Amino acid sequence: MTEQFQLALDARADLGESPLWSVAEQVLYFVDIKQSRIHRFDPASGRLSALFLPEEVGCIGLVNGGGFIAGLRSGLWLLSPKGELLQKLADNPEDQSTSRFNDGSVDPAGRYITGTVDETREKRQASLYRYDRRGLVRLEEGLLTSNGAAFSPDGKRFYHSDTLAYTLYTYDYDPETGEATNRQVFARFGSETDKGRPDGGAVDAEGCYWSALYEGGRVCRFSPDGALIATYPVPVKCPTMVAFGGADMKTLYLTSARAGRPEEELKAYPLSGGIFALRTDVPGLAKPLFNPEI
């Protein structure tokens, strides 16, 4: 295992997010929210390409049969493999002038669990939702920034963070029904001197949760009972989300941000917006594919 994250791609993303490994293609997809793009990165060749969307894209999932489910400002959409908008699945039910979809993950049965961000940063107007063929259902409300969506190996625990509340939660999850209940605090973050807060996350095969701490310059690994196992510094101030990939699923990829950051910070962390990679001893879990029929 390498003990430090290494630069995999100097992407210079404004707001890199939603890294997603395609097992079938052996490539990493990720979004640049501010640039309204889905990127495709092939680590073997170093090739990077982009799909251009008509509005900001906060999160993506791979679809059974090809293409993407994507959380945009206007709602949830099915996209073709080329990024074309094929079908609007659900409207964003919130005030779209201050709300967009922000983070999401396909559940073990093929539903999409996703949440929004309250761009006022104070009104707690964001929510967490479940989408399947029954439509969009609110699972939690009163949030500032919905993030960190991930599932335990058996699918019976769901992780979710409210980033600006500096809190990571767990829910009891029923993969058969998509019900999330019994919210519990899993970990709290932040202090007067440390503004690191839980952004995107992923779970490994041992059931441990990895969290990227935005403005914290590090990634933390927690045991299933909430104990902090390890901390890995990263060469940027604002890591955003992690995802396992590689042929053996033992490469942890990390996105990061540079948009809106102070000039002195970007001078100190010139790789901000890059994609980083860490080799791990424990593999991650391949993401399920979204099933429009469920």
N, C-alpha and C positions, 0 to 999 in steps of 0.2 A: 504494500500500500504506500502511495506517495502521501506525504504528510502535508503538502501544500497544494492549493489550487494553482494550476498553470494556465496561461493564456492559450485557448484553443482557436479563437478567432477575434481579431481586432475589429469587431463589428461596428463600433461607434454608434450603437443604437441610442436613440433619444430616450426611449423607455422600453428596454428589452424585457419581455415577459413570456409566460406560458411556454417554456421549453417542453417539447414533446417528442419522444423517440419513436420512430416508426420501425418496428421489428421487421416488417416485410421489406422495407426499402433500405434499412440500415443507415438512416439519415436522421438528423435532428431538425425538427421544425421549431420555430419560435416567432413571436410577434414583436413588432415595434409599434406600440400603441400610438404614439404621437405621429408616426409616419404612415399610419394606416396600411401596414404591410405584414404579410406572412412570409417569413424567410425559410428557405430550405438549405441546410448546411450539410454537406457530405464530408465527414471527417477524413475519410480515406483519400479523397482527391483534393480536399481543401476548397472545393467549388461552393460558391454561395449564389443563390438566385432568389428572386422575390416575386410575390404575388401582390398586386396593388388593389386595394379595396377602396370603395367610395366614402367610407367613414372609419372612425377609429375602431380597432379590433382589440378587445381586452383579453380574450381567451379562446382557445380552440381545442377540439377533440377530433380524433380520427373516426371516420364513419365506416361501418361494415359495408363493404362494396365499393369504397373509395370516396374521396372528398373529405370535407370537414363539416363539423358543427361549430359555429363561431358566435361568440357573444359580442355584438356591436353596440353602438350607442342606441340604435333604434330598436334592437331586439335580438332574438336568436334566429340564426339563418343556417340553412344548408347551403354549402358551397361545393362547387365542382372541384376536382383536383387542380384545375387551373385558377381557382379563386373566384370563379363566376358565381354571382348570387342566384341560386336556383329556386329557393323557396323560403319565405319567412315563416318560421315555426311559431313564434310568439312575439308580441310587442313587449318592449320595455314598459311596464305599467307605471313607472315613476316619471317625474318631471325630467324630460330628456335634456333640458337646458343645463341641469346640474347633476345628471345621473347617466352612467353607462355601465354595461356589464364589464366586470373586472377580472374575475378568476373563476375557474371551473374545472371539474373533473368528471369523467364518465364513471358511473358506479358499476359494481360487479355484474349487474344485470343488463347494462347498456343504456341506462337513463343518464341524463346530464344534470349534474348538480352544480349550480353556478350562483354567483352573487354580484351585487352592484357596489359602486362607490358613490358616496355623498360628496360631491365636489365642493360643497360649501364648507366642509370639514368641521361642521359644528351642529347641524340640525338633526343628525342621526336618522336620516331618511333612507339609508340603504337597507337592503334585505338580502336574504339567502333564499334561493328557489330550487325546486325540482322540476325538470321538464321530462315528460314522456308523452305518449299519444293521448293521454287524458288532458294534456295542457300544462300550463305553467301554474305551479302551486307554491305559495310562500311557506317556507319552513321556519324562518326567523326574521324579525324586523328590529328596528331601532339601532341599526349598525352605522358605523362611520365608513369603514372600508372592509368589504368582504374579501377574504383571502385564505390561502393555506389549505384549500380543499384537498383531502387525501383520505384513503381508506386503508384499514388494517388488512393483513394478508387474508383473513377469513371473511372480510367484508362486513363484519358486525360492529366495527367502530369507525366513526367518521370524525376526522379532524377538521377544524375550521378556526381561523383567526379573525379578529377584528383589529386590523393593524394599528389604527390610530388610538385604539383603546389599550394597546400594549398587552393584549390578552390572547392566549391560545386556548381553545376549548376542545372537548370531545363530546360526542353524542353516541348513544346506543343506536345502531342502524340495522334495519331489517331489509336485507337485499331483495326479499320477495315482494315487499310492498313499497319500498322506498321511504318508509317512515323514519324520521330522525327524532329521537326523544331523549330525555334525561340529560340535558346539557350540564356539563361539569367544567370547571376551570382546570386546565391541564398545566399551564405555566403562565406566569406574569413576567413582564419585562419592563425595563426603563428605570431611570433614576435622574437626579439632577445633573449628573455628569455623563450618563449613558443614554442616548436617545434611540438606541437600537431597538427595533420593534419587529414583530413577526410578519413577514410578507409571505411569499409562496413556500410550499413544503412538499415533501415526498416521504414515502414509507419504504423501508427496505424489507428483505425477506425475513428478518428477525423481528419484525414489527416495530422497529425503532423509527422515530419521526425525525426528519431533518428539516430544519427551518432556516431560511435566509433572513437575516436581520437587517432590514433597511435602515440606513444611517448608523448601522452597527459594525460594518466592515467585517462580518464573520458569518459563518454557518454553524449552527449548533445541532448536535445529535442527542436525542432524548430516548431513554428506555420507555417501554410501554407503560410503566408506572409513574412516569414524569420526572425521573432522575436525569440530570444533565450528565451525559457520558463523556462527551468530547466537544471541543470548540476548535474550529478551523478558520484562521484568519484568511481574508481574501484581499487582493491588491486594489480594491475599490471601496469607497465609502458606502455605496448604495447597491448591494446585491439585492436581487428581486425574487428569484425563484429557482429551485433546483429540480432536476429530473434525471432519473437513471437511464443509461443507454449503453451502447456498445454491444458487441456480439455476445459477451458474457454478462451483460447488464451490470457490470462493476465499474462503469465510468459515471461519475456524478457530474452532470453538466449544470452550469450556473449562468443565469442571465444577470444583467446589471443595467443601471441607468446613468445618464449624464444630463438630461434635459432639466433646466431650472436650477442646476447646482451652482454654487458660488464659483467665481473664477479661480480663487485661491485653492479651492478643493480640486478642481480639474487640473490645476498645475501640479498639485501634490499626488493626484491619482489619475495620470494621463490615460490609463487603460479603461476608464469609466465608460460604460456602454458595451464592453467586450463580453465575449462568451468564454467561460473558464471551465476547466475539467479537473476532477480529482479521482484517482484510482482508489477504489475501496476494497476491503477484504470481503465484505458481504454484498451480494447482488441486490439489485432493486427488483421491483415488480413491473412487468409489462402492463401498460395501460389497456383496459378493456376498450373495445370499439363501441361507438354509439350505435344503437339499434333503433331506427325510426319506427319500427313496428311494435316495440314494447309498450 
